[in-house]
């Protein structure tokens, strides 16, 4: 009975088109964001920040960018790791070569470089789609691996290809301890998630979804496929590039091209598929599933082995973690192919009618 919109009357179009038209949703999201900004920094440990919260926020941001391209525009991409790498290395070069460059502007310029790179490798989407487009975007992954390994200018003439950053500051405040890094990642995620939510509800978002559902029919009614697809690649690559810059600057601190391998691209795609394609909330669910579940299994398996008197080696725990994790992914895709966001939507709909039969 507490999740009813009875009596919540809308008296204007602006009120009817709110991001969260139901008051309960609005207050719940505000409470969750407030808790993330206020309570989590007071309660979480350094291990929680470094191992779980910071990678979760950055991967949720990257999954948000992939979801715009794959979930909302229907363009399959396997080059997300390359876009993260371009964002990270572009931000690194701007930060190192321009003295006094602000960190926030560095992240934005890294995202813009990734956006240009995404548009370049999004051009094949004008002629091919499906599996062929996936192979075309996979070429971006191989090209970025070669570029950052062989062209020493991008790595500031580092012989090993590895780079590092230190002494990060934002508006005069040092970004060195885990709490400041967490708050930076959380702020960027909230801002870009709000931007993405408004974009997918706008005219360009409806064009993306029309292209996803049937591109021929969309072209017939006047939607320009080239504009819609390339803007989807641009916006998606920008968000993924910012996530890549945060991954290198904030989470890793020092990295090499292998940090953005094709495994990262598959991991991001799994996040979108498991969380729910075409749903902003699904990015958070998918990131939580991919980032937190392996850590939880790594902590739980030794305890379970001790209960049954079984001694499990570190290598055995790693192999069992991969097996269980893969089996859970397959099981979940069979049970709910539309992702966790679909389960969330069904649960909310049932709460609207509870306790009446439905």
C-alpha positions as CSV (number, residue, x, y, z in Angstrom):
1,X,0.0,0.0,0.0
2,X,2.9,2.4,0.5
3,X,4.0,2.3,-3.2
4,X,0.9,3.8,-4.7
5,X,0.7,7.0,-6.7
6,X,-2.9,7.6,-5.8
7,X,-3.5,11.3,-5.1
8,X,-0.3,12.4,-6.9
9,X,-1.9,14.6,-9.5
10,X,0.1,16.3,-12.2
11,X,-1.1,19.8,-13.2
12,X,1.5,20.6,-15.9
13,X,3.4,18.9,-18.7
14,X,6.6,19.6,-16.9
15,X,5.4,17.7,-13.8
16,X,4.2,14.8,-15.9
17,X,7.6,14.5,-17.7
18,X,9.7,14.3,-14.6
19,X,12.5,11.7,-14.5
20,X,10.9,10.1,-11.4
21,X,7.1,10.9,-11.7
22,X,6.3,8.9,-8.6
23,X,7.1,10.7,-5.4
24,X,8.3,7.5,-3.7
25,X,10.9,6.9,-6.4
26,X,12.0,10.5,-6.2
27,X,12.5,10.4,-2.4
28,X,14.2,6.9,-2.5
29,X,16.7,8.1,-5.1
30,X,17.5,11.3,-3.2
31,X,17.9,9.3,0.0
32,X,20.2,6.8,-1.8
33,X,22.4,9.6,-3.3
34,X,22.5,11.4,0.1
35,X,23.6,8.2,1.8
36,X,26.2,7.6,-0.8
37,X,27.7,11.1,-0.3
38,X,27.3,11.3,3.5
39,X,27.0,7.9,5.2
40,X,29.3,5.8,3.1
41,X,32.4,8.0,3.6
42,X,31.8,7.8,7.4
43,X,31.2,4.0,7.6
44,X,33.3,2.3,4.9
45,X,36.8,1.1,5.4
46,X,39.8,1.7,3.1
47,X,39.6,-1.8,1.8
48,X,35.9,-1.2,0.9
49,X,36.8,1.9,-1.0
50,X,39.8,0.5,-2.9
51,X,38.5,-3.0,-3.7
52,X,34.7,-2.5,-4.1
53,X,33.3,1.0,-4.1
54,X,35.7,2.8,-6.5
55,X,35.9,0.1,-9.1
56,X,32.1,-0.4,-8.9
57,X,31.4,3.3,-9.6
58,X,33.9,3.5,-12.5
59,X,32.6,0.3,-14.1
60,X,29.0,1.4,-13.6
61,X,29.9,4.6,-15.5
62,X,31.6,2.7,-18.3
63,X,28.6,0.3,-18.5
64,X,26.3,3.4,-18.7
65,X,28.2,4.5,-21.9
66,X,28.1,1.0,-23.4
67,X,24.3,0.8,-22.6
68,X,23.6,3.9,-24.6
69,X,25.2,2.4,-27.7
70,X,24.1,-1.2,-27.3
71,X,20.9,-1.0,-25.3
72,X,19.4,2.2,-26.6
73,X,20.7,2.4,-30.2
74,X,21.2,-1.4,-30.8
75,X,24.7,-1.1,-32.2
76,X,26.8,-4.0,-30.9
77,X,30.3,-3.0,-29.8
78,X,33.3,-5.0,-28.7
79,X,35.7,-2.0,-28.6
80,X,34.7,-0.5,-25.3
81,X,38.1,-1.3,-23.8
82,X,39.8,0.6,-26.6
83,X,37.6,3.7,-25.9
84,X,38.6,3.4,-22.2
85,X,42.2,3.2,-23.2
86,X,42.0,6.3,-25.5
87,X,40.3,8.2,-22.7
88,X,43.0,7.2,-20.2
89,X,46.0,7.9,-22.4
90,X,44.6,11.1,-23.8
91,X,43.9,12.4,-20.3
92,X,47.4,11.4,-19.3
93,X,49.1,13.2,-22.2
94,X,47.0,16.4,-21.5
95,X,47.8,16.2,-17.8
96,X,51.5,15.6,-18.3
97,X,52.3,17.9,-21.2
98,X,50.2,20.9,-20.2
99,X,51.4,22.4,-16.9
100,X,48.7,23.3,-14.4
101,X,45.9,21.5,-16.3
102,X,42.9,21.1,-14.0
103,X,41.9,17.5,-13.3
104,X,38.2,18.0,-14.3
105,X,39.2,19.5,-17.7
106,X,41.7,16.7,-18.2
107,X,38.9,14.1,-17.7
108,X,36.6,16.0,-20.2
109,X,39.4,16.3,-22.8
110,X,40.1,12.5,-22.4
111,X,36.4,11.8,-23.0
112,X,36.3,14.1,-26.1
113,X,39.3,12.3,-27.6
114,X,37.6,8.9,-26.9
115,X,34.4,10.4,-28.5
116,X,36.3,11.3,-31.7
117,X,37.9,7.8,-31.7
118,X,34.4,6.2,-31.3
119,X,33.0,8.2,-34.2
120,X,35.9,7.0,-36.4
121,X,35.2,3.4,-35.6
122,X,31.5,4.0,-35.7
123,X,31.5,4.8,-39.4
124,X,31.2,1.1,-40.4
125,X,27.8,1.1,-38.6
126,X,26.4,3.0,-41.5
127,X,26.9,0.0,-43.8
128,X,27.0,-3.1,-41.5
129,X,25.3,-4.2,-38.4
130,X,25.0,-7.2,-36.0
131,X,27.9,-9.5,-35.9
132,X,29.8,-7.7,-38.7
133,X,29.6,-4.4,-36.7
134,X,30.9,-6.3,-33.6
135,X,33.9,-7.4,-35.6
136,X,34.5,-3.9,-37.0
137,X,34.5,-2.4,-33.5
138,X,36.8,-5.2,-32.3
139,X,39.3,-3.8,-34.7
140,X,39.4,-0.7,-32.5
141,X,40.6,-2.9,-29.7
142,X,43.5,-4.3,-31.7
143,X,44.4,-0.9,-33.1
144,X,44.5,0.7,-29.7
145,X,46.7,-2.1,-28.3
146,X,49.1,-1.7,-31.1
147,X,49.1,2.1,-31.0
148,X,49.8,2.4,-27.2
149,X,52.5,-0.3,-27.3
150,X,54.4,0.9,-30.4
151,X,54.0,4.7,-30.5
152,X,56.1,5.9,-27.6
153,X,54.7,9.4,-27.8
154,X,51.4,8.3,-26.3
155,X,53.2,6.9,-23.3
156,X,55.6,9.9,-22.9
157,X,58.5,7.9,-24.2
158,X,58.1,5.1,-21.6
159,X,60.1,2.1,-22.8
160,X,57.7,-0.4,-21.2
161,X,54.5,1.4,-22.2
162,X,53.4,1.9,-18.6
163,X,52.5,5.3,-17.3
164,X,51.6,6.8,-13.9
165,X,50.1,9.9,-12.4
166,X,50.3,11.4,-9.0
167,X,49.6,14.5,-7.0
168,X,46.0,14.8,-8.3
169,X,44.1,17.9,-7.2
170,X,40.6,19.2,-7.8
171,X,40.0,22.9,-7.1
172,X,43.0,22.9,-4.8
173,X,41.9,19.9,-2.8
174,X,44.2,16.8,-3.0
175,X,42.7,13.6,-4.5
176,X,44.9,11.2,-2.8
177,X,43.1,9.3,0.0
178,X,40.3,6.7,-0.7
179,X,37.5,9.0,0.5
180,X,38.4,11.8,-1.9
181,X,38.8,9.4,-4.8
182,X,35.4,7.8,-4.0
183,X,33.6,11.2,-3.9
184,X,35.2,12.3,-7.2
185,X,34.0,9.1,-8.9
186,X,30.6,9.3,-7.3
187,X,30.1,12.9,-8.4
188,X,31.1,12.2,-12.0
189,X,28.8,9.2,-12.1
190,X,25.8,11.1,-10.7
191,X,26.3,13.9,-13.2
192,X,26.8,11.7,-16.2
193,X,23.9,9.4,-15.2
194,X,21.6,12.3,-14.9
195,X,22.8,13.6,-18.3
196,X,22.3,10.1,-19.9
197,X,18.8,9.8,-18.3
198,X,17.7,13.1,-19.8
199,X,19.3,12.3,-23.2
200,X,17.5,9.0,-23.6
201,X,14.2,10.8,-22.8
202,X,14.8,13.5,-25.4
203,X,14.3,13.6,-29.2
204,X,17.8,12.1,-29.9
205,X,17.1,9.3,-27.4
206,X,13.9,8.5,-29.2
207,X,15.8,8.4,-32.5
208,X,18.3,6.0,-31.0
209,X,15.5,3.7,-29.9
210,X,13.8,3.9,-33.3
211,X,17.0,2.9,-35.0
212,X,17.4,0.0,-32.5
213,X,13.9,-1.3,-33.1
214,X,13.8,-1.0,-37.0
215,X,16.3,1.2,-38.8
216,X,14.5,1.0,-42.1
217,X,11.2,2.2,-40.7
218,X,13.1,4.9,-38.8
219,X,14.6,6.2,-42.0
220,X,11.2,6.1,-43.7
221,X,9.7,8.5,-41.1
222,X,12.5,10.9,-41.5
223,X,15.1,9.9,-38.9
224,X,18.7,10.2,-40.3
225,X,20.5,6.9,-39.5
226,X,23.9,8.4,-39.9
227,X,23.2,11.2,-37.4
228,X,21.6,8.9,-34.9
229,X,24.2,6.2,-35.0
230,X,27.2,8.5,-34.9
231,X,25.8,10.6,-32.1
232,X,25.2,7.3,-30.1
233,X,28.9,6.4,-30.8
234,X,30.0,9.8,-29.8
235,X,28.1,10.0,-26.5
236,X,28.8,6.4,-25.6
237,X,32.6,6.8,-26.3
238,X,32.7,10.1,-24.3
239,X,31.2,8.5,-21.2
240,X,33.4,5.3,-21.6
241,X,36.5,7.6,-22.2
242,X,35.8,9.5,-18.9
243,X,35.5,6.2,-17.2
244,X,38.8,5.0,-18.6
245,X,40.5,8.2,-17.4
246,X,39.1,7.7,-13.9
247,X,40.1,4.0,-14.1
248,X,43.7,5.0,-14.9
249,X,44.0,8.1,-12.7
250,X,42.0,7.2,-9.7
251,X,41.8,3.4,-9.4
252,X,45.1,2.2,-10.9
253,X,47.4,5.2,-10.6
254,X,49.9,3.4,-12.9
255,X,48.8,1.3,-15.9
256,X,49.9,-0.2,-19.2
257,X,47.9,-1.0,-22.4
258,X,47.1,-4.5,-21.0
259,X,44.9,-2.8,-18.4
260,X,42.4,-2.1,-21.2
261,X,42.5,-5.4,-23.0
262,X,39.6,-7.1,-24.8
263,X,38.7,-8.8,-21.6
264,X,37.6,-5.3,-20.4
265,X,35.3,-5.0,-23.4
266,X,33.7,-8.3,-22.8
267,X,33.3,-7.5,-19.1
268,X,31.4,-4.2,-19.9
269,X,29.2,-6.0,-22.4
270,X,28.3,-8.6,-19.8
271,X,27.4,-5.8,-17.4
272,X,24.9,-4.4,-19.9
273,X,23.4,-7.8,-20.8
274,X,23.1,-8.9,-17.2
275,X,22.0,-5.6,-15.8
276,X,19.4,-5.0,-18.6
277,X,19.8,-3.4,-22.0
278,X,18.0,-0.1,-22.5
279,X,17.8,0.6,-18.8
280,X,19.9,3.2,-16.9
281,X,19.3,1.3,-13.6
282,X,20.6,-1.9,-15.3
283,X,24.1,-0.4,-15.5
284,X,24.3,-0.3,-11.7
285,X,22.9,-3.8,-11.3
286,X,25.3,-5.2,-13.9
287,X,28.3,-3.5,-12.4
288,X,27.4,-4.7,-9.0
289,X,27.0,-8.3,-10.3
290,X,30.4,-8.3,-12.2
291,X,32.5,-6.4,-9.7
292,X,31.1,-7.4,-6.3
293,X,30.2,-11.1,-6.9
294,X,33.8,-12.4,-7.6
295,X,35.0,-10.7,-4.4
296,X,32.1,-12.1,-2.4
297,X,32.9,-15.6,-3.8
298,X,36.6,-15.2,-3.0
299,X,35.6,-14.5,0.6
300,X,32.9,-17.1,0.9
301,X,34.5,-20.1,-0.7
302,X,37.3,-20.6,2.0
303,X,34.6,-20.3,4.7
304,X,32.5,-22.9,3.0
305,X,35.4,-25.2,2.5
306,X,36.2,-24.9,6.2
307,X,32.7,-25.9,7.2
308,X,32.9,-29.2,5.2
309,X,36.5,-29.8,6.3
310,X,37.9,-29.2,2.8
311,X,41.2,-27.4,2.4
312,X,41.0,-25.2,-0.8
313,X,44.2,-23.7,-2.2
314,X,44.4,-20.2,-3.5
315,X,44.6,-21.5,-7.1
316,X,41.6,-23.7,-6.4
317,X,39.6,-20.8,-5.1
318,X,40.4,-18.8,-8.2
319,X,39.3,-21.6,-10.5
320,X,36.1,-22.3,-8.5
321,X,35.4,-18.6,-8.5
322,X,35.5,-18.5,-12.3
323,X,33.4,-21.7,-12.7
324,X,30.7,-20.5,-10.3
325,X,30.7,-17.0,-11.7
326,X,30.3,-18.3,-15.3
327,X,27.6,-20.7,-14.3
328,X,25.7,-17.9,-12.5
329,X,25.9,-15.7,-15.7
330,X,24.5,-18.5,-17.8
331,X,21.8,-19.4,-15.3
332,X,20.7,-15.8,-14.9
333,X,20.5,-15.2,-18.7
334,X,18.3,-18.3,-19.0
335,X,16.0,-17.3,-16.1
336,X,15.7,-13.6,-17.0
337,X,17.2,-12.7,-20.4
338,X,16.1,-9.1,-20.1
339,X,18.4,-8.5,-17.1
340,X,18.1,-7.6,-13.5
341,X,16.5,-4.3,-14.4
342,X,13.5,-6.2,-15.8
343,X,13.1,-8.0,-12.4
344,X,13.3,-4.7,-10.7
345,X,10.5,-3.2,-13.0
346,X,8.3,-6.3,-12.4
347,X,8.8,-6.0,-8.6
348,X,7.8,-2.3,-8.7
349,X,4.7,-3.1,-10.7
350,X,3.7,-5.8,-8.2
351,X,4.3,-3.4,-5.3
352,X,1.9,-1.0,-6.9
353,X,-1.0,-3.6,-6.8
354,X,-0.1,-5.2,-3.5
355,X,-1.9,-6.6,-1.5
356,X,-4.6,-7.0,-4.2
357,X,-4.4,-10.0,-6.6
358,X,-2.7,-9.5,-10.0
